[in-house]
Amino acid sequence: MSLTDAKKYIDDLHKRQENPLLWPDFLTGLPGKSAIIKQLDKAYPNLGTYAVAYIRIANIHPYLIKYGPDRHAEIIQWAAAILKTSCEKCAGCFIATVSTHDFVIICKTKTMSKHLKDVMKTFDRKVETFYTAEDRKSRTILSFIRSGEKVTIGLIKMIAVVTDSDPGIEKSQLIREMGKACDGLAAGSQNILNLSAFRKG
């Protein structure tokens, strides 16, 4: 290898480093946090035209307790693949990973709701194949008594927190606050929360 080749590598590296979209997450193949920050810089001042969604794979930990970790990566990759291929059909849509089970979508507000519903429906159909027939039928994988009340945990699903107008949160805090808002959705029947409407209400 010559110094010329090494210099070419460094030049190419610097070009790639300027574009976080070229540095995908190993597990999912999606861009990571630095790409989210860059895209959010463009979308945040234009909330209304654009919407931001924080998506989480919910109920995965109870699945891992009952079934073990053998198919954990496969579930995450299916979620990423469904999100990515759906995004590719939506002009100007951006998808990235925040953490192992969490993702961010940025796209036009007018298409976000349909986009999320389609993704969730497709993911539900696929995720059922990871369960026994008995669990699929009961829609429950764990139940227990806590503080005198019965707690029932259902199948893995996608949940999302969306903001499509000014949520009254600084841009630097938005993704973290959306992640916190996701925490309350997993146990409920509601799968999508509009953060802007929730905070104004």
N, C-alpha and C positions, 0 to 999 in steps of 0.2 A: 504494500500500500504506500503510495507517495504522499507527500505533504499536500499536493494539489487535491488529491482525493479526500484527504482529511479536511482540508479547507472547504471543499464543496459540501461535505457532510455538515460542517458547522454552519455554513450559510443556509443550507436546507433546514437545519434544526432551528435556526433563528426565525426563519419564515414560518415554520410550524408553530413555534412558541408565540408568535404574534396572533395566531388564530386559535383560540381555545376549542373551537369546533373540531379541530384536527387531533385532539387529545382525548380519545374516548375512554370511558370506564372499562376496565378489563372484563368484568363479569357481564355487563349489558351491551357494550359497544356504543353506549350513548355518551354524549358530552357530559362534563361534570360541572362542579360549582362555579368555576371561573367563567364558563360559557354562560351560565345562568346570570351571573352579575352583568356580563356584557349585554345580553339580550334585555335584561330588566332596565338597563340604562336607557334603552330605546323605547321600551313599552310603557314604563311607569308614567312618564309625562303625558302619555296618550291613552291612559285607562279610560275606557268608554268605547273607544275604537278597538282597543285591544283588551283582552282579559288574561288574567294569570290564574292558573289552577295548580294547586298542590295536591298530588295524588299519592295515596298510601295503599300498600297491600295490607289489609287489616285481617286480624285473626290468624296470622301465620304462626305465631308462637304456640298457641294451643295445638295447631296441626303438628308442629315439630315435636311437641311433648307426646302426642299420641302415636304419630306415625314414624318419628325419627327424622334425621336430617338428610337421608339419602337423596331425596328429590328437591331439596331446598333450592339449589342453584337452578334447577330446571323450571321451577315455578317463577322465580325472579326473571329468568330469561324469556319465558312466555309472556310475562307482563310487559317487559321491555319491548319485545317483538310486536305485540299487539298495539302498544302505544306508538311505536315508531312507524309501523306500516299504516296505521290510521292517520298519523300526522302527515305522511307523504301524500295522502289524498286531499289534504286541506292546504290550500295555497298560503304560504307564509307561516306555516305552523312550525313551532320549535318545541323540541322535547329534550330533556336532560335528566340526569339522575342526581338526587340530593344526597342520598345514602342508600344502603342496601335495599330497603323496602319503600323508599320515597322518591317521587319524581316531580318535575315541574313541566307544565305545558304553557306556552304563550301563543295565543292565536287571536284572530278577530273575534270580537265579542259575539257577533251574530252567529258564528258557527260553533262556539264553545259548548253550549248545552247539548246540542245534537252529537257533537264529537265525543263528549264524555259518556253520554248514554250508550252510544254505539260501542265504545271501548269496554265499558262495564259489562254490557250484555255479552260481548264476545269472550271476555275474560271469565265470566261466570260459567259459560258453556264449557270452556276448556278446563277450568279448575275442578269441575265436578269429576273429571276423569282421574283425579288424584285421591279419591275417596272410595270406601267400600260402598256397596249398594245399600247397606243398612244406614250408613251415615248420610248418604244422598237422600234417602227417603225421609229420615227424621229431620234433616237440615240442622242437626246438632252434633257436635263432637265431644263437648264436655259440658257437664252441669254439676253444680255443687251448691251447698248452702253457705251463705256468708251473712253474718249478723242477722240470722233468722230468716233471710230471704233467699229464694232459689235464684241462682245465676245460671243462665244458659248461654253457651257460646256456639255460634253458628259456623258455617263454612267460611273459608277464605273469600274475601271480596275486595273490591276496590272502593275506596271512599275518596272524596275530593272536597277541598275548600277552594272556592272561586272568589276572586275579586274582579269586578268589571267597572268600578268607579272608585273615586278616591276613598280609601278605607280609613283615612285619618291615622295612618301608620307611616312612619318614615320609611323611605325606600330601603335603607340599610337593615331595617328590622322586619320587613314584610315577610320574607320567606320563613324566618323563625316563628313569627306570630301565626302564620298560616299552618305551620307544622303543629303548633300547640293547639290550634283550633281543631285539627284533625283528631287529636286525642279523644275528644268527646264524642266523635261520630261512630267509632268502632262498635260500641255496644248497642247503639240505637238502630232503628229501622230506616232512618234517613241516611242516604249515601252521599248527598251533595249539599253543602252549605254555602250560601252566598255570604261571604264575610262582610262585604260592603253593606248589604241590607241588614244583616244581623247587628252590626255595630251601630247603624243608624236607628234600628228599632229598639 
